[in-house]
């Protein structure tokens, strides 16, 4: 009884503190704090999610003095399981804003200062550190079945002889073990070479609790994944059309590729168009919907897991009253169809 009441009291204290950071939703948060399960009510409140999302999307968010990031950080350290779910609910949002700003600053570093995102990084690091402690330096392994051996689900094409044990005589038929995740190394800061791994681990923490996450959070993750793959960038089709279609009078001979000046002019035209968009200030509008970012395996894996599993068993759909159920599949299709697989091997932003 004492533990149960202590958990409720702790959750109410955290929610009341949050209401001071989000004055526009103080009445809603006060109502949630008075419920029988305040942490669970906060997790499933769309009004609270909208308000926190709006605050996280602010251009000034994510700094080392961001009070909301500090609230999320301290809430996760509270070690209360339901309060931790509240923090995990916002990891896709935080990761999207963080990666978009990092990538945007790296492409315009010559004309804009590096953004202060220490608040975002502190929260990502505390999630990463929790996984380092949980793994205890042990890699995550997975058994790869040998399809040449019969199982409950299939029959072998070549039935083994009864005279001998093929497992003992044929080393190749022994069970294979693959490394799903290598041992995690402790990190004191988010370095450029470790950024994708740290963010990927944070997203993996989210995926482990995906059955507990509210539908709007899972749907946002799908949409952010599509944004990372450049669903909303109008210049994407221009670049892809140029790379997949040869210009007129473009020939291929034994000495390599050759053509007239049209290909070079088309590249210049695209560059000028993008610069024109920036001069009009429309690049800010595009950035608000997400930017195309490199997707190494550390980021691609948790994103695919979420996009393929978020809708499972009606986790998103009629039971939550969401009319745009097909948007999930649109996001998945856009995400998969527009992946730049060459960027999967890049870990620098």
C-alpha positions as CSV (number, residue, x, y, z in Angstrom):
1,X,0.0,0.0,0.0
2,X,2.8,2.4,0.9
3,X,4.6,1.8,-2.4
4,X,1.3,2.3,-4.4
5,X,0.6,5.6,-2.6
6,X,4.2,6.8,-2.9
7,X,4.0,6.2,-6.7
8,X,0.8,8.2,-7.0
9,X,2.2,11.0,-4.9
10,X,5.4,11.2,-6.9
11,X,3.4,11.3,-10.2
12,X,1.2,14.1,-8.9
13,X,4.2,16.1,-7.8
14,X,5.8,15.7,-11.3
15,X,2.5,16.7,-13.0
16,X,2.1,19.8,-10.8
17,X,5.6,20.8,-11.7
18,X,4.9,20.3,-15.3
19,X,1.8,22.6,-15.1
20,X,4.1,25.4,-14.0
21,X,6.1,24.9,-17.2
22,X,3.0,24.8,-19.4
23,X,0.7,27.4,-18.0
24,X,-1.7,27.1,-20.9
25,X,-2.7,23.6,-19.9
26,X,-2.6,24.0,-16.1
27,X,-6.3,23.1,-15.7
28,X,-5.9,20.0,-17.8
29,X,-2.8,18.9,-16.0
30,X,-4.4,19.5,-12.6
31,X,-7.3,17.3,-13.6
32,X,-4.9,14.6,-14.6
33,X,-3.0,14.9,-11.3
34,X,-6.2,14.2,-9.4
35,X,-7.0,11.0,-11.1
36,X,-6.5,7.5,-9.6
37,X,-3.5,6.8,-11.9
38,X,-2.0,10.2,-12.7
39,X,1.0,9.0,-14.6
40,X,-1.2,6.8,-16.8
41,X,-3.6,9.6,-17.4
42,X,-0.8,12.0,-18.4
43,X,0.5,9.4,-20.9
44,X,-2.9,9.0,-22.5
45,X,-3.8,12.6,-22.6
46,X,-3.9,14.0,-26.1
47,X,-4.1,17.6,-24.8
48,X,-0.9,17.2,-22.7
49,X,0.8,15.5,-25.7
50,X,-0.1,18.4,-27.9
51,X,1.1,21.0,-25.5
52,X,4.4,19.3,-24.8
53,X,4.9,18.7,-28.5
54,X,4.4,22.4,-29.2
55,X,6.9,23.3,-26.5
56,X,9.5,20.8,-27.9
57,X,9.1,22.1,-31.4
58,X,10.0,25.7,-30.4
59,X,13.2,26.9,-32.0
60,X,14.6,27.7,-28.6
61,X,13.9,24.2,-27.2
62,X,16.6,21.6,-26.5
63,X,19.1,24.0,-24.9
64,X,21.0,23.2,-21.7
65,X,18.6,25.5,-19.7
66,X,15.4,24.2,-21.3
67,X,13.1,23.6,-18.3
68,X,11.0,21.0,-20.1
69,X,14.0,18.9,-21.1
70,X,15.1,19.1,-17.4
71,X,11.6,17.9,-16.4
72,X,11.8,15.0,-18.8
73,X,15.3,14.1,-17.6
74,X,14.4,14.2,-13.9
75,X,11.2,12.3,-14.5
76,X,13.0,9.5,-16.2
77,X,15.5,9.3,-13.3
78,X,12.6,8.9,-10.9
79,X,12.7,5.1,-11.7
80,X,8.9,5.0,-11.6
81,X,7.8,2.7,-14.4
82,X,4.7,4.6,-15.5
83,X,6.5,8.0,-15.3
84,X,9.2,6.5,-17.5
85,X,6.6,5.6,-20.1
86,X,5.6,9.2,-20.2
87,X,9.1,10.2,-21.0
88,X,9.5,7.5,-23.7
89,X,6.3,8.7,-25.3
90,X,8.1,11.9,-26.5
91,X,11.4,10.2,-27.7
92,X,10.3,10.2,-31.3
93,X,9.4,13.9,-31.2
94,X,12.6,14.8,-29.4
95,X,14.7,12.6,-31.8
96,X,13.2,14.1,-34.8
97,X,13.7,17.7,-33.7
98,X,17.2,16.9,-32.6
99,X,18.4,15.1,-35.8
100,X,16.7,17.7,-38.0
101,X,18.4,20.6,-36.3
102,X,21.8,18.8,-36.2
103,X,21.6,18.0,-39.9
104,X,20.4,21.4,-40.9
105,X,23.2,23.1,-38.9
106,X,25.8,20.8,-40.5
107,X,24.7,21.7,-44.0
108,X,24.7,25.5,-43.2
109,X,27.5,25.6,-40.7
110,X,29.3,28.3,-42.6
111,X,26.5,30.8,-42.2
112,X,24.8,29.7,-38.9
113,X,26.2,28.8,-35.5
114,X,25.9,25.3,-34.1
115,X,22.6,25.1,-32.1
116,X,22.7,24.5,-28.4
117,X,21.0,21.1,-28.0
118,X,22.5,20.0,-24.7
119,X,19.1,19.5,-23.2
120,X,18.1,17.0,-25.9
121,X,21.4,15.3,-25.7
122,X,21.3,14.9,-21.9
123,X,17.9,13.1,-22.2
124,X,19.2,10.8,-25.0
125,X,22.3,10.0,-23.0
126,X,20.4,9.0,-19.9
127,X,18.3,6.6,-21.9
128,X,21.5,5.2,-23.5
129,X,23.2,4.9,-20.1
130,X,20.2,2.9,-18.8
131,X,20.6,0.4,-21.6
132,X,24.4,0.2,-21.1
133,X,23.7,-0.8,-17.5
134,X,21.0,-3.2,-18.5
135,X,23.2,-5.0,-21.1
136,X,26.2,-5.2,-18.7
137,X,28.6,-5.3,-21.6
138,X,26.9,-8.4,-23.1
139,X,25.9,-8.3,-26.8
140,X,22.3,-9.1,-27.9
141,X,22.4,-12.4,-29.8
142,X,19.9,-14.1,-32.0
143,X,19.7,-17.7,-33.1
144,X,19.4,-18.1,-36.9
145,X,17.5,-21.3,-37.7
146,X,19.0,-23.8,-40.1
147,X,16.2,-24.3,-42.7
148,X,17.8,-27.5,-43.9
149,X,16.6,-29.1,-40.7
150,X,12.9,-29.8,-40.2
151,X,11.0,-28.0,-37.5
152,X,7.4,-27.6,-36.3
153,X,6.8,-25.1,-39.1
154,X,8.4,-26.7,-42.2
155,X,9.8,-29.9,-43.6
156,X,13.3,-30.2,-44.9
157,X,13.7,-30.7,-48.7
158,X,16.3,-33.3,-48.1
159,X,15.3,-35.5,-45.1
160,X,18.4,-36.4,-43.1
161,X,19.5,-40.1,-43.1
162,X,18.6,-42.1,-40.1
163,X,22.1,-43.7,-40.1
164,X,23.9,-40.7,-38.9
165,X,23.3,-37.5,-37.1
166,X,23.8,-34.6,-39.6
167,X,24.2,-32.1,-36.8
168,X,27.3,-33.8,-35.5
169,X,28.7,-34.7,-38.9
170,X,28.1,-31.5,-40.7
171,X,29.4,-28.4,-38.9
172,X,27.5,-26.1,-41.3
173,X,24.2,-27.5,-40.0
174,X,24.8,-26.4,-36.5
175,X,22.7,-23.5,-35.2
176,X,24.0,-20.2,-36.2
177,X,24.2,-17.2,-33.8
178,X,24.1,-13.6,-35.1
179,X,24.8,-10.4,-33.2
180,X,21.7,-8.3,-33.1
181,X,23.4,-5.6,-31.1
182,X,27.1,-5.4,-30.1
183,X,28.1,-4.5,-26.5
184,X,27.3,-0.9,-25.7
185,X,30.1,1.3,-24.6
186,X,29.5,4.0,-22.0
187,X,29.4,7.5,-23.5
188,X,29.9,10.8,-21.7
189,X,28.9,13.0,-24.6
190,X,27.1,12.7,-27.9
191,X,29.9,12.6,-30.5
192,X,29.3,12.8,-34.2
193,X,30.5,9.2,-34.7
194,X,28.2,7.9,-31.9
195,X,25.2,10.1,-32.5
196,X,23.3,7.6,-34.6
197,X,23.9,4.8,-32.2
198,X,22.8,6.8,-29.2
199,X,19.6,8.0,-30.8
200,X,19.0,4.5,-32.2
201,X,19.2,3.0,-28.7
202,X,16.8,5.7,-27.4
203,X,14.3,4.8,-30.1
204,X,14.8,1.1,-29.3
205,X,13.8,1.9,-25.7
206,X,10.6,3.4,-27.1
207,X,10.0,0.4,-29.3
208,X,10.3,-2.0,-26.3
209,X,7.3,-0.3,-24.8
210,X,5.4,0.2,-28.0
211,X,2.4,-1.7,-26.7
212,X,2.1,1.0,-23.9
213,X,2.5,4.0,-26.2
214,X,-0.5,6.1,-27.2
215,X,-1.6,5.9,-30.8
216,X,-0.7,9.5,-31.7
217,X,2.9,9.0,-30.6
218,X,3.3,5.9,-32.8
219,X,1.7,7.7,-35.7
220,X,4.1,10.7,-35.3
221,X,7.0,8.3,-35.4
222,X,5.8,6.9,-38.7
223,X,5.4,10.4,-40.1
224,X,8.8,11.5,-38.8
225,X,10.3,8.5,-40.5
226,X,8.7,9.5,-43.8
227,X,10.0,13.0,-43.3
228,X,13.5,11.7,-42.7
229,X,13.2,9.9,-46.0
230,X,12.1,13.2,-47.6
231,X,8.4,12.7,-48.2
232,X,7.6,16.4,-47.9
233,X,10.7,17.8,-49.7
234,X,9.6,19.1,-53.2
235,X,13.2,19.1,-54.4
236,X,13.5,15.3,-53.8
237,X,11.6,14.4,-56.9
238,X,13.8,16.8,-58.9
239,X,17.0,15.1,-57.8
240,X,15.6,11.6,-58.2
241,X,14.2,12.3,-61.6
242,X,17.6,13.5,-62.7
243,X,19.4,10.5,-61.3
244,X,17.0,8.0,-62.8
245,X,16.3,9.6,-66.2
246,X,19.0,10.4,-68.7
247,X,18.8,13.9,-70.3
248,X,18.2,14.2,-74.0
249,X,21.2,13.6,-76.3
250,X,22.9,11.7,-73.4
251,X,24.8,8.7,-74.7
252,X,26.9,6.0,-73.2
253,X,30.0,4.8,-75.0
254,X,33.0,2.6,-74.4
255,X,34.9,5.5,-72.9
256,X,32.3,6.2,-70.3
257,X,29.4,8.6,-70.1
258,X,29.1,11.6,-72.3
259,X,26.5,14.2,-73.1
260,X,25.9,17.8,-73.9
261,X,25.8,20.6,-71.4
262,X,22.1,20.0,-70.5
263,X,22.9,17.7,-67.6
264,X,25.2,20.3,-66.1
265,X,22.6,23.1,-66.7
266,X,19.9,21.0,-65.0
267,X,22.0,20.6,-61.9
268,X,22.6,24.3,-61.8
269,X,18.9,25.0,-62.3
270,X,18.0,22.8,-59.3
271,X,20.7,24.5,-57.1
272,X,19.4,27.9,-58.1
273,X,15.8,26.8,-57.4
274,X,16.7,25.7,-53.8
275,X,18.7,28.9,-53.2
276,X,15.6,30.8,-54.4
277,X,13.4,29.0,-52.0
278,X,15.8,29.9,-49.2
279,X,15.9,33.5,-50.2
280,X,12.1,33.6,-50.0
281,X,12.2,32.0,-46.5
282,X,10.4,28.9,-47.6
283,X,13.1,26.6,-46.4
284,X,11.9,27.3,-42.8
285,X,8.4,26.1,-43.8
286,X,9.9,22.9,-45.2
287,X,12.1,22.3,-42.2
288,X,9.0,22.5,-39.9
289,X,7.8,19.3,-41.7
290,X,11.1,17.5,-41.3
291,X,14.2,17.4,-43.3
292,X,15.9,14.6,-45.2
293,X,18.6,13.1,-43.0
294,X,21.1,10.2,-43.4
295,X,19.7,7.0,-42.2
296,X,22.4,4.6,-41.0
297,X,21.4,1.1,-39.8
298,X,21.3,2.3,-36.2
299,X,18.4,4.6,-37.1
300,X,16.9,2.6,-39.8
301,X,16.3,-0.5,-37.7
302,X,14.2,1.1,-34.9
303,X,12.3,3.2,-37.5
304,X,11.3,0.1,-39.5
305,X,10.3,-1.7,-36.4
306,X,8.0,1.0,-35.4
307,X,6.5,1.6,-38.8
308,X,5.8,-2.1,-39.3
309,X,4.5,-2.8,-35.8
310,X,2.8,0.4,-34.6
311,X,-0.4,-0.5,-36.4
312,X,-0.4,-4.2,-35.3
313,X,-3.5,-5.5,-33.6
314,X,-5.4,-2.3,-34.1
315,X,-2.9,-0.4,-31.9
316,X,-3.6,2.5,-34.3
317,X,-7.1,2.6,-35.8
318,X,-10.7,2.2,-34.9
319,X,-10.1,1.4,-31.2
320,X,-8.6,4.8,-30.7
321,X,-11.0,6.5,-33.1
322,X,-8.4,7.7,-35.5
323,X,-10.0,8.3,-39.0
324,X,-6.7,8.5,-40.9
325,X,-5.7,4.9,-40.3
326,X,-4.4,4.7,-43.9
327,X,-1.9,7.5,-43.1
328,X,0.2,4.9,-41.3
329,X,0.6,2.8,-44.4
330,X,1.2,5.9,-46.6
331,X,4.0,6.9,-44.2
332,X,5.4,3.4,-44.3
333,X,5.3,3.3,-48.1
334,X,6.8,6.7,-48.5
335,X,9.5,5.8,-46.0
336,X,10.5,2.6,-47.7
337,X,10.2,3.9,-51.3
338,X,12.4,7.0,-50.7
339,X,15.2,5.6,-48.6
340,X,18.7,6.6,-49.7
341,X,20.4,3.3,-48.9
342,X,23.8,4.8,-49.6
343,X,23.3,7.1,-46.6
344,X,22.7,4.0,-44.4
345,X,26.4,3.6,-44.1
346,X,27.1,7.2,-43.0
347,X,27.1,8.0,-39.4
348,X,28.2,11.7,-39.6
349,X,25.8,14.6,-39.6
